[in-house]
Amino acid sequence: AIPCEVFVEIGLELKDKSPAAQTFTMELANGYNGYLPTADQHEYGGYETWRARSSYLEIDAARKITDVVLELLNDVAPKN
């Protein structure tokens, strides 16, 4: 579960790299930290990347969060 509005690329990466047989992303769970665009999406711009009270994470936040989620999945998920 990630407390952000997660971009689809992040969910697909988590699903692809997860060791679990089935994986899906729960967004807006346990809080709200705004949009979570990838670093590539920041280059395109758009309202999801604008710094605001509702969207304030750093550009590398998606990579950091994705890496931690994958680390946690590898620690606890049963292997296929």
SVG drawing of the C-alpha trace seen along z (x, -y; Angstrom):
<svg xmlns="http://www.w3.org/2000/svg" viewBox="-7 -25 23 46">
<polyline fill="none" stroke="black" stroke-width="0.4" points="0.0,0.0 1.3,-3.4 -0.1,-6.7 -0.1,-8.4 -1.9,-8.5 0.4,-6.1 1.2,-6.4 0.5,-3.2 4.1,-2.7 4.9,-2.2 2.2,0.4 3.3,2.3 6.9,2.3 5.9,3.6 3.8,6.3 6.5,7.3 9.3,7.5 7.4,8.9 8.3,12.4 4.7,13.1 2.4,15.0 -0.1,12.1 0.6,8.5 -1.5,5.4 -1.0,1.8 -3.1,0.2 -2.9,-3.5 -4.1,-6.2 -3.6,-3.8 -2.5,-4.9 -2.3,-8.6 -2.2,-11.0 1.0,-12.4 -0.2,-13.6 0.6,-12.3 3.6,-9.9 4.8,-10.5 7.9,-8.8 11.0,-10.9 10.2,-10.7 6.8,-12.2 8.3,-15.1 10.1,-15.9 6.8,-16.1 5.3,-18.4 1.6,-18.5 -0.5,-19.2 0.5,-16.0 4.1,-17.2 3.5,-20.7 4.6,-21.4 1.5,-22.1 0.0,-21.2 -1.6,-18.2 1.5,-17.1 4.8,-17.8 7.1,-14.8 10.6,-15.1 11.3,-14.0 13.1,-10.8 10.3,-9.8 8.8,-7.2 12.1,-5.4 12.8,-5.4 9.3,-4.2 9.3,-1.5 12.7,-0.2 11.5,0.1 8.3,1.8 10.2,4.3 12.6,4.9 9.7,5.6 8.1,7.9 11.3,9.9 11.6,10.2 8.1,11.5 6.5,12.8 6.5,16.5 8.6,17.4 6.9,18.5"/>
</svg>
